Amino acid sequence: MLSSNATERRLQVAGIIIILGLLVEALSLLGHGAIAFLVFVGIGGTLLVLGVAAYLLALVHTGAHEK
């Protein structure tokens, strides 16, 4: 269940996106060929980058409001 605090909710969503990216990459390692590699890099890598970006933006957004 997501938290009611806005900062914690943003961090939880970022964590969920990162976990989804890792799951996609782990499942694509079971496949063979070019399609598995494209899924690994395309979908898994994109989810990881989006999750890390969301995490960093949540931290920056929190720091801006605390001042």
MODELLER restraints for C-alpha pairs under 7 A, 6 or more apart:
rsr = mdl.restraints
at = mdl.atoms
rsr.add(forms.Gaussian(group=physical.xy_distance, feature=features.Distance(at['CA:2:A'], at['CA:9:A']), mean=5.83, stdev=0.5))
rsr.add(forms.Gaussian(group=physical.xy_distance, feature=features.Distance(at['CA:2:A'], at['CA:12:A']), mean=6.94, stdev=0.5))
rsr.add(forms.Gaussian(group=physical.xy_distance, feature=features.Distance(at['CA:3:A'], at['CA:9:A']), mean=5.27, stdev=0.5))
rsr.add(forms.Gaussian(group=physical.xy_distance, feature=features.Distance(at['CA:7:A'], at['CA:58:A']), mean=6.55, stdev=0.5))
rsr.add(forms.Gaussian(group=physical.xy_distance, feature=features.Distance(at['CA:7:A'], at['CA:62:A']), mean=6.58, stdev=0.5))
rsr.add(forms.Gaussian(group=physical.xy_distance, feature=features.Distance(at['CA:10:A'], at['CA:58:A']), mean=5.96, stdev=0.5))
rsr.add(forms.Gaussian(group=physical.xy_distance, feature=features.Distance(at['CA:11:A'], at['CA:55:A']), mean=5.76, stdev=0.5))
rsr.add(forms.Gaussian(group=physical.xy_distance, feature=features.Distance(at['CA:11:A'], at['CA:58:A']), mean=6.41, stdev=0.5))
rsr.add(forms.Gaussian(group=physical.xy_distance, feature=features.Distance(at['CA:14:A'], at['CA:51:A']), mean=4.70, stdev=0.5))
rsr.add(forms.Gaussian(group=physical.xy_distance, feature=features.Distance(at['CA:14:A'], at['CA:52:A']), mean=6.87, stdev=0.5))
rsr.add(forms.Gaussian(group=physical.xy_distance, feature=features.Distance(at['CA:14:A'], at['CA:54:A']), mean=5.38, stdev=0.5))
rsr.add(forms.Gaussian(group=physical.xy_distance, feature=features.Distance(at['CA:14:A'], at['CA:55:A']), mean=5.25, stdev=0.5))
rsr.add(forms.Gaussian(group=physical.xy_distance, feature=features.Distance(at['CA:15:A'], at['CA:51:A']), mean=6.58, stdev=0.5))
rsr.add(forms.Gaussian(group=physical.xy_distance, feature=features.Distance(at['CA:17:A'], at['CA:47:A']), mean=6.07, stdev=0.5))
rsr.add(forms.Gaussian(group=physical.xy_distance, feature=features.Distance(at['CA:17:A'], at['CA:48:A']), mean=6.93, stdev=0.5))
rsr.add(forms.Gaussian(group=physical.xy_distance, feature=features.Distance(at['CA:17:A'], at['CA:51:A']), mean=5.00, stdev=0.5))
rsr.add(forms.Gaussian(group=physical.xy_distance, feature=features.Distance(at['CA:18:A'], at['CA:47:A']), mean=6.28, stdev=0.5))
rsr.add(forms.Gaussian(group=physical.xy_distance, feature=features.Distance(at['CA:18:A'], at['CA:48:A']), mean=5.00, stdev=0.5))
rsr.add(forms.Gaussian(group=physical.xy_distance, feature=features.Distance(at['CA:18:A'], at['CA:51:A']), mean=4.84, stdev=0.5))
rsr.add(forms.Gaussian(group=physical.xy_distance, feature=features.Distance(at['CA:21:A'], at['CA:44:A']), mean=4.43, stdev=0.5))
rsr.add(forms.Gaussian(group=physical.xy_distance, feature=features.Distance(at['CA:21:A'], at['CA:45:A']), mean=6.67, stdev=0.5))
rsr.add(forms.Gaussian(group=physical.xy_distance, feature=features.Distance(at['CA:21:A'], at['CA:47:A']), mean=4.71, stdev=0.5))
rsr.add(forms.Gaussian(group=physical.xy_distance, feature=features.Distance(at['CA:21:A'], at['CA:48:A']), mean=5.13, stdev=0.5))
rsr.add(forms.Gaussian(group=physical.xy_distance, feature=features.Distance(at['CA:22:A'], at['CA:44:A']), mean=6.52, stdev=0.5))
rsr.add(forms.Gaussian(group=physical.xy_distance, feature=features.Distance(at['CA:24:A'], at['CA:40:A']), mean=6.85, stdev=0.5))
rsr.add(forms.Gaussian(group=physical.xy_distance, feature=features.Distance(at['CA:24:A'], at['CA:44:A']), mean=5.31, stdev=0.5))
rsr.add(forms.Gaussian(group=physical.xy_distance, feature=features.Distance(at['CA:25:A'], at['CA:40:A']), mean=4.92, stdev=0.5))
rsr.add(forms.Gaussian(group=physical.xy_distance, feature=features.Distance(at['CA:25:A'], at['CA:44:A']), mean=5.12, stdev=0.5))
rsr.add(forms.Gaussian(group=physical.xy_distance, feature=features.Distance(at['CA:28:A'], at['CA:36:A']), mean=5.18, stdev=0.5))
rsr.add(forms.Gaussian(group=physical.xy_distance, feature=features.Distance(at['CA:28:A'], at['CA:39:A']), mean=6.43, stdev=0.5))
rsr.add(forms.Gaussian(group=physical.xy_distance, feature=features.Distance(at['CA:28:A'], at['CA:40:A']), mean=5.61, stdev=0.5))
rsr.add(forms.Gaussian(group=physical.xy_distance, feature=features.Distance(at['CA:29:A'], at['CA:36:A']), mean=6.97, stdev=0.5))
